[in-house]
Amino acid sequence: PDLDAGVAWYGLPPLEYLDPAKIKAPIQAHWATQDAFFALEHVEELEAKLKTGGVDVEFHRYLAHHAFANETAVGPDRITRTQFDPVWAQLAWDRTLTFFGRTLWRRS
């Protein structure tokens, strides 16, 4: 209840514990469509639950793998099923900063 805005990258909360009625801040989220850790169908369920609950949500999807914005997720030493993608990472960061500027600027 004390947040003015929130941005999520990659992970998902357990949907059975999520109460959209308690979320008052606008939310933006970034998802990889090829994420081997968090299935896209669960992202769809989360988005539907939040929207049905009246939460102001903005979801973005990228043709990428998990950790697409993690610059250390490159090369043979990276965690399996992760892959940094600089193009998608830049777009996601641009969207995140624009979102915070848009949502937080109006509150000050």
Secondary structure, 3 states (H helix, E strand, C coil): CCCCCEEEECCCCCHHHCCHHHCCCCEEEEEECCCCCCCHHHHHHHHHHHHHCCCCEEEEEECCCECCCCCCCCCCCCCCCECCCHHHHHHHHHHHHHHHHHHHHCCC
